[in-house]
Amino acid sequence: MTLKNMMNTIYLSLSCAFIMLYFAFPSYFTGEHTSFLLQSAAGEKMDFWNAAARKWVHLFFYGGLSIILCKAFVTSFPHHLRSACLLSWLITILIGGMDEYYQTFIPGRSGSVYDLAIDAAGACACFVWYAARRVNKETTYTNAP
C-alpha cells in the first residue's frame, strides 16, 4: 500500500467516524445539554450564549468534515483541487441536510434550514481556507530558489 493510498484511507475513515459519532448520539446534542454546560458561565444571557454556541458547533463540525473529505479527495486526485473542494462541499451539505431531516424525528430537536445554511457556510469557509493554504504552499515550493 502506497503512502497516498494509506493517507486516503485514513482521511476517509476519519470522515466516516466523524459522521457516525455525530449520528450515534443525536439526543446528546440538544439545547438542554449545551445550556447545562453554559449555565454557570452565562448567567442572564444564557439563551443567547446557548444559541451562539450551538451555531458555532454547526460551523466547526461541518467545516471540519469538509476539510477531512477535501483532504481525502485531494490525496486521490492531487491536480483537481477545485473539484475536490466542490465535491467535499456538496457531500457536506448533503450530510447536513440529512442531519436536519433526521432531527425532525428526535424529541427535543428540530430541523432547520438556517442550520443547514450555517453548515454550508462553515464547509465553504474551511475549504476556502484549506485551498488557499494549499495553493500558498505550492507557490512557495515552486518559487523557491
Kinemage of the C-alpha trace (Angstrom):
@kinemage 1
@onewidth
@group {chain A} dominant
@subgroup {mainchain}
@vectorlist {calphas} color= white
{ca met a 1} P 0.000 0.000 0.000
{ca thr a 2} L 1.452 3.325 -1.005
{ca leu a 3} L 1.559 6.346 1.287
{ca lys a 4} L -1.023 8.071 -0.914
{ca asn a 5} L -3.473 5.169 -0.566
{ca met a 6} L -2.828 4.955 3.155
{ca met a 7} L -3.498 8.688 3.652
{ca asn a 8} L -6.650 8.460 1.557
{ca thr a 9} L -7.873 5.549 3.693
{ca ile a 10} L -7.107 7.486 6.878
{ca tyr a 11} L -8.977 10.606 5.733
{ca leu a 12} L -11.995 8.642 4.533
{ca ser a 13} L -12.036 6.638 7.780
{ca leu a 14} L -11.857 9.847 9.796
{ca ser a 15} L -14.752 11.361 7.883
{ca cys a 16} L -16.852 8.219 8.362
{ca ala a 17} L -16.028 8.132 12.082
{ca phe a 18} L -16.887 11.833 12.347
{ca ile a 19} L -20.307 11.239 10.785
{ca met a 20} L -21.057 8.039 12.700
{ca leu a 21} L -20.238 9.601 16.072
{ca tyr a 22} L -22.470 12.563 15.353
{ca phe a 23} L -25.409 10.423 14.238
{ca ala a 24} L -24.865 7.835 17.022
{ca phe a 25} L -25.647 10.289 19.824
{ca pro a 26} L -28.353 12.596 18.415
{ca ser a 27} L -30.175 13.217 21.681
{ca tyr a 28} L -26.938 14.367 23.338
{ca phe a 29} L -26.646 17.416 21.061
{ca thr a 30} L -29.821 19.125 22.273
{ca gly a 31} L -30.229 22.642 23.637
{ca glu a 32} L -30.612 21.278 27.164
{ca his a 33} L -27.120 19.806 27.106
{ca thr a 34} L -25.421 22.969 25.890
{ca ser a 35} L -27.457 25.137 28.275
{ca phe a 36} L -26.360 22.865 31.147
{ca leu a 37} L -22.724 23.355 30.166
{ca leu a 38} L -23.142 27.132 29.886
{ca gln a 39} L -25.387 27.606 32.915
{ca ser a 40} L -22.749 28.680 35.403
{ca ala a 41} L -20.786 30.877 32.985
{ca ala a 42} L -23.508 32.683 31.048
{ca gly a 43} L -25.883 33.912 33.756
{ca glu a 44} L -28.801 36.014 32.441
{ca lys a 45} L -27.800 35.858 28.795
{ca met a 46} L -27.781 32.063 28.730
{ca asp a 47} L -30.327 31.780 25.894
{ca phe a 48} L -28.141 33.931 23.658
{ca trp a 49} L -24.938 32.060 24.516
{ca asn a 50} L -26.651 28.693 24.163
{ca ala a 51} L -27.859 29.564 20.649
{ca ala a 52} L -24.479 31.051 19.710
{ca ala a 53} L -22.566 28.003 20.971
{ca arg a 54} L -24.837 25.641 19.054
{ca lys a 55} L -24.398 27.588 15.800
{ca trp a 56} L -20.611 27.693 16.229
{ca val a 57} L -20.620 23.929 16.759
{ca his a 58} L -22.518 23.552 13.457
{ca leu a 59} L -19.991 25.808 11.738
{ca phe a 60} L -16.912 23.988 13.033
{ca phe a 61} L -18.293 20.449 12.821
{ca tyr a 62} L -19.277 20.722 9.179
{ca gly a 63} L -16.217 22.814 8.383
{ca gly a 64} L -14.002 20.106 9.847
{ca leu a 65} L -15.879 17.432 7.964
{ca ser a 66} L -15.428 19.304 4.688
{ca ile a 67} L -11.669 19.627 5.250
{ca ile a 68} L -11.275 15.932 6.044
{ca leu a 69} L -13.260 14.997 2.932
{ca cys a 70} L -11.351 17.511 0.814
{ca lys a 71} L -8.030 16.103 2.005
{ca ala a 72} L -9.215 12.609 1.086
{ca phe a 73} L -10.228 13.714 -2.402
{ca val a 74} L -7.064 15.780 -2.935
{ca thr a 75} L -4.993 12.756 -1.897
{ca ser a 76} L -6.776 10.717 -4.566
{ca phe a 77} L -6.751 13.440 -7.229
{ca pro a 78} L -3.904 15.882 -6.429
{ca his a 79} L -4.290 18.010 -9.572
{ca his a 80} L -8.007 18.621 -9.123
{ca leu a 81} L -8.193 20.884 -6.065
{ca arg a 82} L -11.326 22.751 -7.214
{ca ser a 83} L -13.179 19.542 -7.963
{ca ala a 84} L -12.123 18.025 -4.624
{ca cys a 85} L -13.306 21.113 -2.734
{ca leu a 86} L -16.594 21.285 -4.608
{ca leu a 87} L -17.279 17.574 -4.115
{ca ser a 88} L -16.466 17.779 -0.400
{ca trp a 89} L -18.740 20.834 -0.051
{ca leu a 90} L -21.635 19.074 -1.808
{ca ile a 91} L -21.228 15.926 0.287
{ca thr a 92} L -21.045 18.020 3.453
{ca ile a 93} L -24.265 19.848 2.525
{ca leu a 94} L -25.941 16.527 1.739
{ca ile a 95} L -24.941 15.149 5.144
{ca gly a 96} L -26.075 18.395 6.800
{ca gly a 97} L -29.432 18.139 5.040
{ca met a 98} L -29.815 14.525 6.152
{ca asp a 99} L -28.957 15.607 9.696
{ca glu a 100} L -31.559 18.373 9.706
{ca tyr a 101} L -34.193 15.985 8.343
{ca tyr a 102} L -33.188 13.306 10.871
{ca gln a 103} L -33.546 15.821 13.703
{ca thr a 104} L -37.248 16.221 12.956
{ca phe a 105} L -37.787 12.672 14.272
{ca ile a 106} L -35.865 13.166 17.549
{ca pro a 107} L -37.699 14.520 20.615
{ca gly a 108} L -36.208 17.820 21.768
{ca arg a 109} L -34.651 18.573 18.377
{ca ser a 110} L -35.893 20.214 15.213
{ca gly a 111} L -34.558 20.519 11.696
{ca ser a 112} L -33.760 23.992 10.414
{ca val a 113} L -32.903 25.409 7.013
{ca tyr a 114} L -30.976 28.110 8.901
{ca asp a 115} L -28.744 25.428 10.444
{ca leu a 116} L -28.203 23.909 7.009
{ca ala a 117} L -27.088 27.338 5.743
{ca ile a 118} L -24.631 27.564 8.658
{ca asp a 119} L -23.353 24.067 7.822
{ca ala a 120} L -22.801 25.108 4.191
{ca ala a 121} L -21.088 28.360 5.231
{ca gly a 122} L -18.780 26.521 7.638
{ca ala a 123} L -17.857 23.987 4.987
{ca cys a 124} L -17.271 26.715 2.413
{ca ala a 125} L -15.147 28.865 4.733
{ca cys a 126} L -12.996 25.944 5.832
{ca phe a 127} L -12.334 24.555 2.385
{ca val a 128} L -11.554 28.046 1.045
{ca trp a 129} L -9.033 28.373 3.886
{ca tyr a 130} L -7.653 24.913 3.101
{ca ala a 131} L -7.415 25.589 -0.636
{ca ala a 132} L -5.721 28.963 -0.089
{ca arg a 133} L -3.264 27.384 2.327
{ca arg a 134} L -2.524 24.560 -0.108
{ca val a 135} L -2.052 26.914 -3.074
{ca asn a 136} L 0.213 29.132 -0.946
{ca lys a 137} L 2.376 26.115 -0.039
{ca glu a 138} L 2.626 25.036 -3.681
{ca thr a 139} L 3.538 28.588 -4.743
{ca thr a 140} L 6.182 28.796 -2.033
{ca tyr a 141} L 7.768 25.494 -3.095
{ca thr a 142} L 7.553 26.343 -6.793
{ca asn a 143} L 9.198 29.773 -6.383
{ca ala a 144} L 11.985 28.511 -4.110
{ca pro a 145} L 15.483 29.139 -5.479
